[in-house]
């Protein structure tokens, strides 16, 4: 493995989804599907299956017979208004039978189990998970989101093999994206403002001489030198119009997006972004793929 780890300064803070981020997801799912198909050639269901490496036929029957219970959690910043109904609506859109528990926290978990939910979905400040009660398996949203948005970038770009891809942010989603990119044959560079964020990947890849990942210390040149970008950073307004080329494609799981207004105008429809849909879809397909 080849690693270049250089010191950078912290300039952003981790953010949390807001009600505004998820408002209107339910009513816009058909429109969202149409846009996703136009950009990637795949529906949400198809993209999630590709991210996990299964066919829709493999898991569709299981999906139609799966009950998902979504549980509000009050720890940390408390229950985000609309979050649980949105997760439930996405799962229902994909074919699951769903409900949101009336109770919260431990009582909500008990309620979901008593109502025979096959998969429990809940989130606090640290993690958003799907817990498969049948096989006692956990699927983490951060991992699922990274895999899903790399799949989306691959579909939009045609192929990532031997192409330079920049991952912005080396948190859980960014780390997942790097691991997914390794399977595509991409030439991977990573930028994060916090040097310590590189530690987990460095430790994991340290004994594998076949893995080549470059960690960068200067954001502006990195943005100018890469046309394929995964924006997994929680920062906003740092990707400018001057960084956008006619061939630039951005897959952006980060909240908020890093593009400023001028960059959004320049990128046009060559950007893939949503607050919940891809991550939730990949979580469910991953959970269901374990039973086939």
Backbone bond lengths (Angstrom), bond angles and torsions (degrees), N, CA, C in turn:
res aa  C-N    CA-C-N  psi(-1)  N-CA   C-N-CA  omega(-1)  CA-C   N-CA-C  phi
1 X - - - 1.457 - - 1.521 109.89 -
2 X 1.334 117.48 140.07 1.448 122.57 175.16 1.517 108.70 -112.05
3 X 1.328 116.79 121.00 1.451 121.38 179.67 1.517 109.45 -124.54
4 X 1.320 115.95 136.27 1.454 120.87 171.45 1.519 107.08 -119.27
5 X 1.332 118.31 109.18 1.455 121.93 -175.10 1.515 108.66 -116.63
6 X 1.325 116.13 116.03 1.452 120.96 -175.66 1.524 110.49 -126.74
7 X 1.309 116.33 154.88 1.454 121.42 -174.19 1.523 112.08 -76.84
8 X 1.355 114.60 136.80 1.467 121.27 174.73 1.516 108.09 -135.32
9 X 1.322 117.27 170.58 1.448 121.82 -177.17 1.514 110.80 -109.45
10 X 1.361 116.41 145.52 1.460 121.11 178.92 1.519 109.34 -76.13
11 X 1.343 115.14 127.92 1.463 118.94 179.17 1.523 112.28 -131.64
12 X 1.351 118.07 -2.55 1.457 120.15 -179.01 1.517 109.89 -133.35
13 X 1.330 115.69 165.51 1.451 122.21 179.16 1.521 109.31 -121.77
14 X 1.332 115.35 152.43 1.452 120.34 176.21 1.522 109.48 -67.42
15 X 1.320 117.16 139.36 1.453 121.57 -178.21 1.520 110.68 -116.46
16 X 1.319 115.93 168.43 1.448 123.97 -177.68 1.521 107.80 -121.89
17 X 1.333 116.74 146.72 1.447 119.61 174.33 1.519 110.29 -56.22
18 X 1.321 116.06 145.58 1.456 121.34 175.98 1.523 109.19 -114.91
19 X 1.315 115.72 165.96 1.460 120.01 177.44 1.529 110.75 -58.00
20 X 1.329 116.41 -38.01 1.455 120.17 179.04 1.512 113.50 -63.15
21 X 1.339 116.46 -31.68 1.467 120.59 -179.45 1.525 111.80 -63.99
22 X 1.338 116.11 -34.02 1.470 119.54 -172.46 1.523 113.03 -108.92
23 X 1.320 116.90 -2.41 1.457 120.39 -177.84 1.518 110.72 -62.09
24 X 1.313 116.17 131.38 1.459 121.32 174.51 1.508 115.80 85.68
25 X 1.344 118.99 3.55 1.457 120.83 -178.90 1.525 111.41 -59.10
26 X 1.329 116.82 -45.47 1.466 120.38 -174.59 1.523 111.59 -58.58
27 X 1.321 116.31 -51.71 1.457 119.50 -177.15 1.509 113.64 -68.86
28 X 1.330 116.85 -21.81 1.463 120.66 -176.51 1.529 113.86 -97.33
29 X 1.335 118.58 4.54 1.459 119.54 -176.03 1.534 112.99 -59.36
30 X 1.340 120.72 -42.24 1.469 118.99 175.93 1.530 112.97 -61.05
31 X 1.338 116.00 -41.54 1.464 119.93 177.41 1.520 110.83 -65.14
32 X 1.328 115.14 -41.63 1.464 120.43 177.56 1.526 110.64 -58.99
33 X 1.331 116.31 -45.25 1.467 120.70 179.51 1.519 111.03 -59.20
34 X 1.314 116.75 -43.98 1.463 120.79 -179.90 1.526 111.29 -61.74
35 X 1.336 116.34 -43.53 1.459 120.58 178.80 1.521 110.85 -64.98
36 X 1.331 117.02 -42.37 1.462 120.90 -179.30 1.527 110.99 -63.15
37 X 1.316 116.66 -41.57 1.469 120.37 178.69 1.531 110.37 -64.37
38 X 1.321 117.05 -40.69 1.461 120.33 179.01 1.529 111.70 -63.20
39 X 1.323 116.86 -35.80 1.463 120.45 -176.91 1.524 112.87 -82.80
40 X 1.329 116.68 -39.21 1.470 120.26 -170.76 1.523 114.06 -114.69
41 X 1.325 117.18 -16.70 1.459 120.29 -174.61 1.510 112.83 82.12
42 X 1.337 117.37 3.74 1.464 121.96 -178.42 1.517 111.01 -129.30
43 X 1.318 115.55 147.98 1.457 120.48 169.79 1.518 109.26 -76.25
44 X 1.310 117.07 172.13 1.466 121.34 177.97 1.527 110.40 -58.34
45 X 1.313 116.37 -44.77 1.462 121.79 178.67 1.530 110.83 -60.60
46 X 1.324 116.72 -47.02 1.463 121.04 -178.32 1.521 111.57 -65.49
47 X 1.334 117.00 -40.69 1.464 119.95 179.08 1.526 110.25 -62.87
48 X 1.345 116.65 -43.36 1.463 120.14 -180.00 1.523 111.29 -62.51
49 X 1.328 116.46 -40.56 1.463 119.81 178.50 1.522 111.26 -64.31
50 X 1.323 116.53 -40.38 1.466 119.82 178.02 1.521 110.96 -64.99
51 X 1.321 117.21 -37.78 1.463 121.03 179.97 1.523 111.35 -62.72
52 X 1.323 116.95 -34.71 1.463 121.75 -178.42 1.525 111.65 -91.12
53 X 1.325 117.09 -18.10 1.459 120.38 178.66 1.511 113.75 85.68
54 X 1.339 116.65 33.32 1.461 121.32 176.65 1.523 108.31 -126.95
55 X 1.319 116.38 165.48 1.457 120.53 174.90 1.520 109.14 -94.28
56 X 1.316 115.75 154.69 1.451 119.58 178.86 1.513 112.49 -58.09
57 X 1.325 115.96 -35.14 1.456 120.70 -179.69 1.519 110.92 -63.04
58 X 1.338 116.42 -32.38 1.460 120.96 -178.22 1.525 112.40 -62.10
59 X 1.318 115.88 -37.65 1.467 119.02 -171.91 1.526 114.97 -115.33
60 X 1.341 118.57 -7.94 1.460 120.33 -175.78 1.523 112.30 -60.84
61 X 1.313 116.99 -43.19 1.462 119.53 -179.92 1.521 110.78 -62.97
62 X 1.325 116.45 -42.45 1.463 120.24 178.63 1.528 110.63 -64.39
63 X 1.334 116.88 -40.35 1.461 121.05 179.81 1.523 110.97 -59.37
64 X 1.337 116.71 -43.30 1.459 121.06 -176.89 1.522 112.98 -68.72
65 X 1.331 117.38 -16.58 1.457 121.25 -179.59 1.530 112.20 -112.30
66 X 1.330 115.81 14.91 1.462 121.00 -177.57 1.522 110.75 -102.77
67 X 1.329 115.66 133.88 1.461 122.02 175.97 1.524 108.52 -105.51
68 X 1.330 115.73 124.94 1.456 121.93 -178.93 1.528 109.40 -111.00
69 X 1.314 116.23 124.45 1.452 121.41 174.32 1.519 110.13 -105.57
70 X 1.330 117.16 124.25 1.464 122.80 -179.43 1.526 107.95 -104.72
71 X 1.326 116.29 127.45 1.463 121.68 -169.09 1.526 110.49 -116.66
72 X 1.326 118.57 121.16 1.467 120.44 174.80 1.531 110.88 -68.82
73 X 1.327 116.21 137.61 1.461 121.66 178.50 1.529 108.52 -120.22
74 X 1.320 116.37 136.46 1.467 120.48 -174.20 1.523 113.62 -101.62
75 X 1.331 118.52 -0.57 1.462 120.29 -177.38 1.527 110.90 -70.59
76 X 1.306 115.64 162.16 1.466 120.28 178.14 1.509 111.73 66.14
77 X 1.338 116.26 -122.23 1.454 121.37 -178.45 1.504 113.93 -79.55
78 X 1.339 117.55 1.47 1.455 120.38 178.92 1.510 113.09 85.52
79 X 1.319 116.01 -179.78 1.454 122.23 -177.32 1.527 109.64 -69.70
80 X 1.314 116.68 125.46 1.461 121.86 176.04 1.523 108.34 -81.85
81 X 1.300 116.50 117.76 1.456 121.48 -176.59 1.524 110.89 -56.30
82 X 1.313 116.23 125.98 1.454 121.76 177.07 1.510 114.80 90.12
83 X 1.345 118.24 -13.18 1.462 120.56 -175.68 1.522 111.82 -63.40
84 X 1.316 117.05 -53.13 1.471 119.94 -176.57 1.528 112.13 -64.05
85 X 1.343 119.91 -44.81 1.462 118.80 175.22 1.525 113.52 -59.46
86 X 1.341 117.17 -35.09 1.460 119.82 178.89 1.523 111.39 -67.26
87 X 1.335 116.79 -43.80 1.463 120.52 177.50 1.531 109.53 -61.14
88 X 1.322 116.06 -43.75 1.461 120.95 178.92 1.524 111.19 -61.24
89 X 1.326 116.63 -42.44 1.467 120.27 -178.82 1.534 111.98 -66.70
90 X 1.323 116.58 -37.39 1.468 119.43 177.68 1.522 110.15 -65.09
91 X 1.340 116.97 -44.98 1.469 120.95 178.91 1.520 110.56 -62.70
92 X 1.320 116.80 -39.94 1.464 120.81 177.53 1.517 111.36 -65.77
93 X 1.315 116.37 -39.32 1.467 122.01 177.93 1.525 111.22 -59.44
94 X 1.328 115.71 -33.71 1.465 120.92 -179.33 1.536 112.56 -81.60
95 X 1.327 116.70 -9.93 1.461 119.06 175.36 1.513 115.78 118.77
96 X 1.328 118.00 -2.61 1.464 120.60 179.28 1.527 110.79 -80.98
97 X 1.307 115.78 157.29 1.456 122.01 167.55 1.526 106.24 -88.52
98 X 1.325 117.28 130.11 1.462 119.42 -171.17 1.520 112.19 -134.98
99 X 1.319 114.31 158.15 1.457 120.98 170.23 1.524 109.19 -155.55
100 X 1.324 115.71 155.10 1.462 122.40 172.56 1.520 107.07 -105.17
101 X 1.318 117.25 130.44 1.465 120.22 -177.91 1.533 110.61 -67.63
102 X 1.317 115.42 148.46 1.459 120.84 176.93 1.531 110.40 -74.48
103 X 1.321 116.70 -31.83 1.455 121.03 -178.63 1.522 109.99 -97.02
104 X 1.318 116.36 165.61 1.458 122.23 -177.70 1.522 110.77 -113.40
105 X 1.316 115.43 166.74 1.463 123.24 169.82 1.534 111.94 56.63
106 X 1.330 117.76 -137.46 1.467 120.80 -176.40 1.517 111.42 -60.29
107 X 1.329 116.56 -38.76 1.468 119.52 178.49 1.525 110.63 -64.89
108 X 1.327 116.79 -35.71 1.455 120.32 177.53 1.513 112.28 -67.79
109 X 1.333 116.63 -39.50 1.463 120.33 176.54 1.526 109.47 -61.60
110 X 1.338 116.07 -45.60 1.463 119.59 178.43 1.524 111.58 -60.36
111 X 1.329 116.37 -41.14 1.465 120.76 178.70 1.526 111.23 -62.09
112 X 1.332 116.98 -43.91 1.463 120.63 -179.97 1.524 111.25 -62.66
113 X 1.327 116.26 -42.26 1.468 120.14 178.80 1.517 110.59 -65.46
114 X 1.334 116.87 -42.16 1.465 121.11 -180.00 1.526 111.97 -65.11
115 X 1.331 117.00 -26.48 1.467 121.28 177.47 1.530 111.84 -90.96
116 X 1.338 115.87 12.06 1.466 122.65 173.93 1.526 114.24 64.61
117 X 1.323 116.46 36.93 1.461 119.28 173.75 1.523 109.68 -66.67
118 X 1.326 116.07 136.59 1.467 121.03 176.42 1.517 111.36 -82.61
119 X 1.334 115.40 -35.59 1.464 121.43 -179.87 1.512 108.57 -128.07
120 X 1.328 117.12 130.33 1.459 122.63 174.64 1.521 108.25 -102.77
121 X 1.332 116.58 134.53 1.465 121.06 176.90 1.518 108.86 -124.10
122 X 1.342 115.81 126.77 1.458 119.47 179.55 1.520 109.38 -157.49
123 X 1.342 114.59 159.27 1.468 120.34 -174.55 1.517 110.95 -142.90
124 X 1.333 115.76 144.62 1.455 121.71 167.29 1.522 108.03 -126.37
125 X 1.317 117.48 -162.17 1.462 120.12 -177.30 1.521 113.10 -66.63
126 X 1.325 117.05 -22.65 1.459 120.62 -173.79 1.521 114.17 -100.15
127 X 1.336 116.81 -37.98 1.466 118.51 -174.66 1.522 111.13 -146.14
128 X 1.319 114.32 151.25 1.465 123.74 171.24 1.522 105.20 -123.54
129 X 1.329 116.95 116.28 1.453 119.86 -172.78 1.521 112.17 -129.64
130 X 1.329 114.10 157.94 1.461 122.77 166.15 1.520 106.51 -112.37
131 X 1.326 116.12 125.11 1.459 122.02 -178.37 1.523 108.62 -110.69
132 X 1.325 115.84 111.96 1.464 121.56 178.75 1.524 108.30 -81.18
133 X 1.334 116.08 110.09 1.459 120.63 -176.07 1.519 112.38 -70.50
134 X 1.326 116.93 -24.12 1.469 120.16 -176.98 1.513 112.05 -74.16
135 X 1.320 116.57 -35.36 1.464 120.33 -174.96 1.529 112.45 -122.66
136 X 1.346 116.33 6.89 1.457 121.32 177.46 1.527 111.77 53.59
137 X 1.321 114.65 45.15 1.456 120.91 179.74 1.525 109.80 -111.18
138 X 1.323 115.99 144.83 1.455 122.26 178.42 1.522 109.54 -113.22
139 X 1.330 116.14 132.25 1.462 121.77 173.20 1.522 107.33 -116.59
140 X 1.314 116.57 123.63 1.455 122.52 -176.15 1.528 110.82 -91.86
141 X 1.324 116.48 133.52 1.459 120.61 -178.86 1.516 112.79 -61.12
142 X 1.332 117.59 -37.97 1.462 119.85 -178.96 1.520 111.04 -62.01
143 X 1.324 116.42 -43.04 1.465 120.67 178.66 1.524 110.21 -65.76
144 X 1.327 116.10 -45.46 1.469 120.65 -179.21 1.523 111.39 -63.30
145 X 1.321 116.36 -40.59 1.463 120.28 -178.87 1.523 111.35 -64.95
146 X 1.320 117.44 -44.77 1.460 120.32 177.88 1.512 111.99 -58.70
147 X 1.328 116.28 -44.75 1.468 120.43 179.86 1.527 110.88 -65.29
148 X 1.335 116.44 -41.51 1.451 120.07 -177.84 1.514 113.24 -65.49
149 X 1.321 117.36 -42.53 1.458 119.76 -177.50 1.523 112.42 -75.61
150 X 1.328 118.24 -27.23 1.468 119.54 171.53 1.525 109.81 -67.77
151 X 1.318 116.82 -40.47 1.466 120.20 176.05 1.517 110.41 -60.34
152 X 1.327 116.82 -42.83 1.455 120.29 177.48 1.513 112.37 -61.45
153 X 1.332 117.48 -42.98 1.466 120.99 177.70 1.521 110.52 -62.34
154 X 1.310 116.68 -42.00 1.460 121.18 179.89 1.525 110.94 -62.41
155 X 1.313 116.93 -41.82 1.464 121.01 179.10 1.531 111.00 -65.90
156 X 1.318 116.92 -40.23 1.460 120.10 -179.32 1.523 112.41 -71.54
157 X 1.328 116.32 -33.78 1.471 120.81 -177.23 1.523 112.99 -87.07
158 X 1.316 117.13 -16.99 1.460 120.92 -178.26 1.518 111.87 93.78
159 X 1.310 116.78 -49.64 1.461 122.92 177.00 1.521 108.29 -160.25
160 X 1.331 115.89 147.64 1.465 120.23 176.82 1.522 112.24 -111.05
161 X 1.304 117.59 -1.85 1.460 121.22 -176.42 1.524 110.66 -60.54
162 X 1.337 115.14 125.61 1.465 123.92 178.66 1.531 113.41 63.35
163 X 1.321 117.12 15.04 1.462 120.22 178.20 1.531 110.01 -103.57
164 X 1.322 115.33 146.15 1.465 120.69 -178.31 1.531 109.99 -76.67
165 X 1.336 115.83 126.57 1.463 121.74 178.00 1.521 108.71 -127.76
166 X 1.320 116.27 130.59 1.455 122.63 178.93 1.524 109.58 -103.65
167 X 1.327 116.45 125.33 1.459 122.34 174.05 1.522 108.29 -102.58
168 X 1.312 115.93 121.96 1.459 121.72 178.95 1.522 109.10 -100.59
169 X 1.324 116.31 116.53 1.453 121.46 -177.62 1.517 111.13 99.76
170 X 1.322 116.94 126.97 1.462 121.55 -177.23 1.530 110.84 -118.60
171 X 1.334 115.30 34.89 1.456 120.79 171.59 1.517 109.66 -80.52
172 X 1.324 117.80 -164.99 1.475 120.50 -177.91 1.526 114.23 -56.78
173 X 1.334 118.17 -42.37 1.466 119.93 179.34 1.516 110.82 -68.75
174 X 1.330 117.05 -44.05 1.461 120.51 178.44 1.511 112.38 -62.06
175 X 1.324 117.45 -41.18 1.462 120.60 178.12 1.524 110.87 -63.60
176 X 1.318 116.61 -40.85 1.462 119.96 176.57 1.523 111.05 -62.59
177 X 1.340 115.83 -40.33 1.463 119.85 179.06 1.525 111.08 -62.92
178 X 1.330 117.43 -41.92 1.462 120.77 178.49 1.529 110.35 -59.61
179 X 1.322 116.89 -45.93 1.467 120.38 -179.07 1.522 111.21 -64.28
180 X 1.327 116.89 -37.70 1.460 119.96 177.13 1.527 110.72 -67.99
181 X 1.328 117.21 -38.97 1.463 121.09 179.73 1.526 111.95 -65.15
182 X 1.326 116.84 -32.95 1.463 119.62 178.74 1.522 111.33 -58.06
183 X 1.317 117.31 -31.35 1.462 121.62 -178.93 1.521 112.38 -77.44
184 X 1.341 116.88 -13.96 1.466 120.25 -178.76 1.521 113.11 -92.68
185 X 1.341 117.08 -11.00 1.456 120.11 -176.58 1.512 113.82 83.06
186 X 1.353 117.14 13.70 1.458 120.64 -179.87 1.528 111.14 -71.35
187 X 1.322 115.73 158.13 1.466 122.91 172.80 1.529 106.85 -94.84
188 X 1.309 117.00 108.72 1.457 122.29 -163.78 1.524 112.28 -101.73
189 X 1.326 115.11 131.33 1.459 122.70 168.47 1.520 107.98 -123.16
190 X 1.329 116.05 148.24 1.455 121.57 -178.35 1.524 109.38 -130.59
191 X 1.325 115.30 136.92 1.456 119.77 173.57 1.523 109.40 -125.71
192 X 1.319 116.28 130.55 1.464 122.63 172.46 1.519 107.71 -142.24
193 X 1.306 115.85 148.89 1.457 120.23 -178.29 1.525 113.02 -78.45
194 X 1.334 116.38 -13.37 1.459 120.83 -176.92 1.526 110.13 -114.09
195 X 1.312 119.59 112.41 1.469 122.23 -178.24 1.517 113.48 -55.23
196 X 1.325 117.18 -36.11 1.463 119.89 -178.03 1.525 111.95 -63.49
197 X 1.338 117.63 -21.40 1.466 120.63 -179.07 1.523 111.96 -65.26
198 X 1.337 117.60 -22.65 1.456 120.40 179.98 1.528 112.84 -76.35
199 X 1.333 116.27 -16.50 1.456 120.95 -173.03 1.512 115.77 -53.95
200 X 1.357 119.29 -51.51 1.474 119.77 -177.61 1.528 113.49 -58.85
201 X 1.343 117.40 -43.63 1.458 119.31 179.23 1.518 110.98 -68.11
202 X 1.319 116.58 -40.70 1.453 120.43 179.00 1.519 110.94 -58.90
203 X 1.333 116.35 -45.40 1.462 120.52 -179.61 1.521 111.64 -65.61
204 X 1.333 115.96 -39.34 1.460 119.75 -177.25 1.522 112.17 -70.61
205 X 1.332 116.74 -37.01 1.462 120.64 -175.71 1.523 113.50 -92.50
206 X 1.309 117.21 -5.61 1.462 122.17 -168.63 1.526 113.58 -56.08
207 X 1.312 117.04 -35.07 1.467 120.09 -175.03 1.524 113.78 -97.81
208 X 1.313 116.33 11.44 1.465 119.72 -179.95 1.528 109.65 -114.07
209 X 1.328 118.14 103.07 1.468 120.71 -177.01 1.523 113.73 -69.75
210 X 1.326 117.39 -13.30 1.462 120.23 -177.98 1.529 112.97 -84.83
211 X 1.320 117.03 -11.09 1.462 120.43 -178.59 1.529 109.63 -92.93
212 X 1.308 115.43 125.55 1.462 121.49 178.40 1.523 108.10 -120.99
213 X 1.312 116.30 112.86 1.464 122.61 177.74 1.522 107.87 -131.66
214 X 1.308 116.81 129.31 1.459 120.34 179.85 1.528 109.54 -105.46
215 X 1.335 116.37 126.81 1.445 122.09 176.60 1.525 108.58 -102.68
216 X 1.324 116.09 127.79 1.462 121.58 -170.44 1.524 111.56 -104.30
217 X 1.329 115.23 158.72 1.466 119.69 -179.51 1.516 113.13 -118.96
218 X 1.339 117.70 1.50 1.455 119.94 -176.76 1.526 108.97 -135.44
219 X 1.307 115.49 113.48 1.470 120.42 -172.09 1.528 113.06 -70.08
220 X 1.315 118.18 -47.86 1.463 120.05 -171.73 1.526 112.97 -59.85
221 X 1.340 119.66 -49.57 1.471 118.63 176.55 1.534 112.37 -60.89
222 X 1.336 116.60 -36.04 1.463 119.63 -179.97 1.523 110.74 -61.43
223 X 1.327 116.70 -42.74 1.463 120.09 179.62 1.529 111.13 -66.92
224 X 1.321 117.06 -36.57 1.464 120.14 178.72 1.530 112.00 -69.94
225 X 1.329 117.06 -28.96 1.463 121.09 -173.35 1.532 114.11 -92.88
226 X 1.323 117.52 -3.82 1.467 120.50 -177.91 1.528 111.08 -124.52
227 X 1.310 114.69 134.92 1.464 120.61 176.90 1.526 112.19 -102.15
228 X 1.330 116.99 -16.55 1.458 122.09 178.69 1.523 108.03 -114.06
229 X 1.331 116.15 120.57 1.460 120.67 -170.74 1.528 110.54 -134.61
230 X 1.333 115.29 136.50 1.462 121.74 167.63 1.520 106.66 -109.16
231 X 1.328 116.77 111.65 1.461 121.04 -178.66 1.528 109.25 -94.97
232 X 1.335 115.45 94.30 1.465 121.62 178.60 1.516 111.12 -106.24
233 X 1.311 116.46 23.82 1.457 122.61 -178.96 1.530 110.36 -93.44
234 X 1.342 118.16 149.00 1.456 120.61 174.63 1.523 113.66 -89.12
235 X 1.331 117.30 12.37 1.464 120.79 179.87 1.525 110.41 -88.63
236 X 1.311 116.25 160.44 1.462 121.44 178.77 1.526 110.49 -126.68
237 X 1.341 115.01 155.78 1.470 122.53 170.51 1.522 114.75 60.46
238 X 1.327 117.41 33.18 1.468 119.17 176.16 1.529 111.86 -111.56
239 X 1.321 117.93 -12.76 1.463 121.33 172.56 1.524 106.93 -95.99
240 X 1.323 116.21 117.24 1.458 122.04 -171.82 1.527 110.66 -107.49
241 X 1.317 116.68 169.02 1.465 120.46 -178.78 1.519 111.54 -60.83
242 X 1.316 117.42 -30.15 1.465 120.59 -179.81 1.534 111.73 -67.13
243 X 1.334 117.30 -16.76 1.463 121.33 178.69 1.530 112.47 -89.74
244 X 1.312 116.82 -7.39 1.463 120.85 -174.77 1.526 110.30 -98.56
245 X 1.330 115.62 121.74 1.463 121.76 175.86 1.530 108.80 -105.78
246 X 1.331 117.86 168.22 1.466 119.98 178.49 1.526 113.25 -59.20
247 X 1.342 117.19 -25.10 1.461 121.00 -178.10 1.534 112.69 -97.91
248 X 1.322 117.89 0.66 1.463 120.57 -176.40 1.527 111.21 -67.10
249 X 1.324 115.91 133.51 1.460 123.10 173.03 1.522 107.23 -129.84
250 X 1.321 116.05 131.41 1.468 120.67 -178.14 1.527 109.61 -123.96
251 X 1.313 115.01 127.85 1.460 122.07 172.14 1.518 106.33 -107.27
252 X 1.331 117.30 117.26 1.460 120.81 -163.67 1.525 112.92 -125.41
253 X 1.343 116.98 86.11 1.460 119.08 173.44 1.520 113.46 -77.84
254 X 1.332 117.70 -14.95 1.453 120.87 -176.29 1.521 112.46 -65.25
255 X 1.326 115.94 146.16 1.455 122.61 176.67 1.522 109.05 -125.67
256 X 1.349 118.11 123.41 1.456 126.99 -7.02 1.522 111.26 -74.15
257 X 1.315 116.75 172.66 1.462 119.35 177.31 1.520 110.88 -67.62
258 X 1.338 115.22 151.95 1.450 120.21 -177.95 1.514 114.57 -82.18
259 X 1.330 117.98 -10.52 1.458 120.84 -176.08 1.525 110.77 -80.24
260 X 1.343 115.73 137.27 1.454 118.42 172.03 1.534 109.22 -84.47
261 X 1.306 117.25 179.34 1.468 121.45 -174.35 1.523 111.65 -59.00
262 X 1.316 116.63 -42.21 1.468 119.67 -178.03 1.528 111.04 -66.83
263 X 1.330 116.71 -37.89 1.468 120.44 178.11 1.529 110.70 -67.81
264 X 1.336 117.10 -37.58 1.466 120.26 177.38 1.531 110.41 -62.40
265 X 1.299 116.76 -39.09 1.467 120.28 177.92 1.526 110.58 -67.40
266 X 1.326 116.82 -38.49 1.464 121.00 -177.74 1.528 112.26 -72.35
267 X 1.328 117.97 -35.21 1.466 121.21 -175.01 1.529 112.10 -75.88
268 X 1.330 117.62 -26.78 1.460 120.38 -179.75 1.518 111.62 61.99
269 X 1.340 115.58 -130.69 1.471 119.52 -178.07 1.527 112.30 -95.41
270 X 1.323 117.20 15.25 1.461 121.07 179.88 1.532 111.64 -90.94
271 X 1.324 115.83 34.31 1.456 121.09 178.17 1.518 108.77 -133.70
272 X 1.338 115.23 139.83 1.461 122.14 177.39 1.518 107.57 -116.03
273 X 1.323 116.39 121.95 1.462 119.56 -177.16 1.518 109.80 -154.86
274 X 1.325 116.25 137.44 1.456 122.08 166.81 1.520 108.54 -159.92
275 X 1.328 118.45 158.02 1.463 120.41 -176.80 1.518 115.06 -84.60
276 X 1.340 118.22 -24.84 1.463 120.37 -173.57 1.523 115.32 -142.88
277 X 1.318 117.39 -32.49 1.454 120.68 -164.10 1.522 113.83 -58.48
278 X 1.311 118.08 -53.39 1.468 120.67 -176.72 1.520 110.88 -65.08
279 X 1.316 117.28 -45.04 1.462 120.07 -179.53 1.515 112.55 -59.97
280 X 1.335 117.50 -45.90 1.465 121.14 -179.90 1.526 110.45 -65.16
281 X 1.324 117.25 -42.25 1.467 120.42 -179.25 1.525 111.46 -62.25
282 X 1.331 117.14 -44.35 1.460 120.20 -179.58 1.527 110.35 -67.93
283 X 1.330 117.85 -36.98 1.468 120.55 175.79 1.526 111.23 -56.44
284 X 1.326 116.33 -47.54 1.460 120.04 -176.25 1.523 111.90 -69.09
285 X 1.323 116.79 -43.14 1.464 119.29 178.82 1.526 110.29 -64.17
286 X 1.322 116.96 -39.57 1.462 120.38 177.88 1.527 110.13 -61.76
287 X 1.326 117.37 -45.64 1.466 120.51 179.33 1.523 111.15 -61.79
288 X 1.325 116.53 -42.99 1.461 120.22 -177.37 1.517 112.08 -73.78
289 X 1.334 117.56 -27.82 1.463 119.79 -179.43 1.515 111.62 -66.72
290 X 1.309 117.15 -17.66 1.457 121.02 -178.70 1.526 112.56 -76.08
291 X 1.341 117.49 -11.02 1.462 118.84 -176.32 1.522 112.33 -107.99
292 X 1.347 117.14 2.52 1.463 118.65 -179.17 1.531 109.98 -99.12
